[in-house]
Amino acid sequence: MGRHERNVGLLSGLVAEEMGCNPEDSRLIARAAALHDIGKASIDSAVLNKPGPLDAHEAELMRLHPLVGSIRLRSLPQTAQLALAADIALEHHEWWNGKGYPSGKSGSEISLAARITSICDVYAALREKRSYKHGLGHGSAMRKIMAGSGSQFDPDVVRAFVRCELQIEKALDARLARDLRR
């Protein structure tokens, strides 16, 4: 499990708690959310780390990672964490307005855990430096998150995210700073 996945897990647990999930469920969501991108293990690292835009074939491979991850997780002996992780892996790129993938689910058809993970995944990805981009500051990332409320993201999850924004910023800043020292 990589840095990004651990960051998404941490943030997902914070948002779940802010949304009123009990501490045990918040920890379960945090652990399951950290497995959201396990389907990317089947994608060539040259595609994952490509510095420029993906071609059509590469983009299609990337769009398959939610399904591949869910299948991989469901093939393991099932626990509550793995069952939830399989749901999150499958749905974390679905959009509140139905324009996401792989199934075009919308609204509450998408599990709450996946709706939480989705926003945390995007925020963490925006903040992190990648081979193809610089990381954004907290304020710029928050503006993009808020702009996606009601289209990409569940407005209730966005409100919870904003309510615990300082906690999220501090948690991720600490991790990003630690990564820079390595």
C-alpha positions in Angstrom: 0.0 0.0 0.0 1.4 3.3 -1.1 1.5 6.8 0.4 -1.5 8.0 -1.5 -3.6 5.0 -0.4 -2.7 5.5 3.3 -3.5 9.2 3.0 -6.9 8.5 1.5 -7.6 6.0 4.3 -6.7 8.5 7.0 -8.8 11.3 5.5 -11.7 8.9 4.9 -11.8 7.9 8.6 -11.8 11.6 9.6 -14.7 12.4 7.3 -16.7 9.3 8.3 -16.4 10.4 11.9 -17.5 13.9 11.0 -20.5 12.5 9.2 -21.6 10.7 12.4 -20.2 7.2 11.9 -19.3 5.6 15.2 -15.6 5.2 15.9 -15.5 1.5 15.0 -17.2 2.1 11.6 -15.0 5.1 11.0 -11.9 2.9 11.5 -13.4 0.3 9.2 -14.0 2.8 6.5 -10.4 4.2 6.9 -8.9 0.7 6.6 -11.1 -0.2 3.6 -10.6 3.1 1.9 -6.8 2.5 1.9 -7.5 -0.3 -0.5 -9.5 1.8 -3.0 -6.8 1.7 -5.8 -5.7 -1.9 -5.5 -6.9 -2.5 -9.1 -4.0 -0.2 -10.2 -1.6 -3.0 -9.3 -2.6 -4.6 -12.7 -1.6 -1.5 -14.6 1.9 -1.1 -16.0 3.9 1.4 -14.0 4.8 3.2 -17.2 1.1 4.1 -17.6 0.7 4.9 -13.9 3.7 7.3 -13.9 3.4 8.7 -17.4 4.4 12.4 -17.4 2.0 13.4 -20.1 -1.6 12.8 -21.1 -2.8 9.1 -21.5 -3.7 7.9 -24.9 -7.2 6.3 -25.4 -6.0 2.8 -24.7 -4.1 3.9 -21.5 -7.1 5.8 -20.3 -9.4 2.8 -20.8 -6.9 0.7 -18.8 -7.1 3.2 -16.0 -10.9 3.3 -16.1 -10.9 -0.5 -15.5 -9.0 -0.3 -12.2 -12.2 0.0 -10.1 -13.7 -3.2 -11.5 -10.4 -5.1 -11.4 -9.8 -4.0 -7.8 -13.3 -5.0 -6.7 -12.9 -8.5 -8.3 -9.5 -9.0 -6.7 -10.8 -8.0 -3.3 -13.9 -10.2 -3.6 -11.7 -13.2 -4.6 -10.1 -13.2 -1.1 -11.7 -14.8 2.0 -14.3 -12.2 3.0 -14.1 -10.1 6.1 -16.2 -7.0 6.8 -13.1 -4.9 5.8 -12.6 -6.7 2.5 -16.3 -6.6 1.6 -16.4 -2.9 2.3 -13.1 -2.4 0.4 -14.5 -4.2 -2.6 -17.5 -1.9 -2.7 -15.3 1.2 -2.3 -12.9 0.0 -5.0 -15.8 -0.5 -7.4 -17.6 2.8 -6.7 -14.9 5.4 -5.8 -15.0 6.9 -9.3 -18.8 7.1 -9.5 -20.1 10.6 -9.4 -23.1 12.0 -7.5 -24.7 13.1 -10.8 -24.2 9.7 -12.5 -21.4 10.8 -14.8 -18.7 8.7 -13.2 -17.6 5.1 -13.9 -17.6 2.2 -14.2 -21.4 1.8 -13.8 -22.8 5.3 -13.9 -24.4 5.1 -10.5 -25.7 8.3 -8.9 -26.7 9.7 -5.6 -27.4 7.3 -2.8 -26.9 4.3 -5.2 -23.3 4.8 -4.4 -22.3 3.6 -0.9 -21.6 6.2 1.7 -18.1 4.8 2.2 -17.4 5.2 -1.5 -18.8 8.7 -1.5 -16.5 9.6 1.4 -13.5 7.9 -0.2 -14.1 9.6 -3.5 -13.8 13.1 -2.1 -10.7 12.1 0.0 -9.1 10.5 -3.0 -9.5 13.6 -5.1 -8.3 16.0 -2.3 -5.2 13.9 -1.6 -4.4 13.5 -5.3 -4.7 17.3 -5.8 -2.4 18.0 -2.9 0.3 15.3 -3.8 3.1 15.9 -6.3 3.0 13.4 -9.1 5.2 12.7 -12.1 2.9 14.7 -14.3 1.9 17.6 -11.9 2.8 19.7 -8.9 0.8 19.3 -5.8 -1.7 22.1 -5.0 -2.0 24.0 -1.8 -4.8 23.3 0.6 -6.9 26.4 -0.5 -6.7 25.5 -4.2 -7.6 21.9 -3.5 -10.6 22.9 -1.3 -11.9 25.2 -4.0 -11.9 22.3 -6.5 -13.6 20.1 -4.0 -16.3 22.7 -3.3 -16.8 23.3 -7.0 -17.6 19.5 -7.4 -20.4 19.6 -4.8 -23.6 18.3 -6.3 -22.0 17.1 -9.5 -19.0 14.9 -8.7 -19.5 14.8 -4.9 -22.3 14.3 -2.5 -23.1 17.7 -1.1 -23.5 16.2 2.5 -20.1 14.7 2.3 -18.6 18.0 1.0 -20.2 19.8 4.0 -18.7 17.3 6.4 -15.3 17.6 4.6 -15.5 21.4 5.0 -16.4 21.1 8.7 -13.3 19.1 9.5 -11.1 21.0 6.9 -8.5 22.1 9.5 -8.1 18.6 10.8 -7.8 17.2 7.2 -5.2 19.9 6.3 -3.1 19.3 9.3 -3.2 15.5 8.9 -2.2 15.6 5.3 0.4 18.4 5.7 2.1 16.3 8.4 2.3 13.3 6.1 3.4 15.3 3.0 6.2 16.9 5.1 7.3 13.6 6.4 7.4 12.2 2.9 9.6 15.1 1.8 12.1 14.4 4.5 12.6 10.8 3.3 
